[in-house]
Amino acid sequence: MYYTGFADEAAASIDQQIAVTKELGWHYIEAREIDGVNLTDLSEAKFAEIAEKLAKAGVEINCFGSAVANWGKDPRFEDSFKRSLAELARAIPRMKQLGTKMIRGMSYGIPRDLGPQNPELEAKIIASLKKMVKLCAEADLIYVHENCMNYFSQSYQHMEQLTRSINSDNFKIVFDTGNPLMADNRMGAEPYSKQTSWGAYQQLKDHIYYVHIKDGNFVKETAGIFPEMNYTYPGEGNAEVKKILVDLLKNGYDGGLSIEPHMGAVYHETENLTEAEAKYNTYLEYGKRFMSLMTEIKAEAVS
């Protein structure tokens, strides 16, 4: 088992992302954005510079946190499929160069003006995912699908349909502990109840290959895709982080644990920090608290 995280939540530059990772004593980063640009969209020159700095620091990218088939791509439009395929095609040679085996992807956005069951649309999404998983298989890579406000994460039924429909060793689940808290369980008729982290975990647990650590509490709906959330340190919100990880470890989980705080810059009264310094320190403190929590979780898992 190993620790990693979305270090762009600590800092924009690769230098600071490497610094916070090493300060935590970790070896890996789950790379999403460098200087505000997704790893798949960086210029060749910028990517080469980053690869050189990572190699020099002895830090590796364990997963590409891509935007492939993410919640911002509407599956009713052909361009969403084309863009995702192009993003994956750009990512694969970069992953091979860095020795990265996983790419985080999703299953496109949820058309909010449609009901939860759309067989023709679902068939198109599955066909697209199978095409991308095939590309990953040919490159000996793994497409890890995140449960994050995307089509096949919109209900427990959809999750079961997804894992049943794509039968490939190169397609796995990355389970985010906090995402179910903000997601409706879109089954049957409205009004929908919210998902629970434990409920989503139970549906996906047999397919989990990788884990994102996020915690918090739902506040209220907004006009956008995501509701307002109050994100917390791990173990302090409603994501049942400890319960889920104890169960995972008892069942032999030995993969990555990737922190994704979403807390921004937390200021302490005794500190006189810039926003950038506070953001860095928040990520650092989150990582330390999570490792401390893992000491308790490991003890409970073997008891």
Secondary structure, DSSP 8 states (H G I E B T S, - for coil): -EEEE-GGGT-SSHHHHHHHHHHTT--EEEE-EETTEEGGGS-HHHHHHHHHHHHHHT-EEEEEE--TT-TTS-TTSHHHHHHHHHHHHHHHHHHHHHT--EEEE------TTS-S--HHHHHHHHHHHHHHHHHHHHTT-EEEEE-SSSGGGSSHHHHHHHHHH---TTEEEEEESSGGGG-B---SSSS--B--HHHHHHHHGGGEEEEEE--EEEEE--SSSS-EEEE-STTSSSS-HHHHHHHHHHTT--SEEEE---------TT----HHHHHHHHHHHHHHHHHHHHHHHHHHHT-
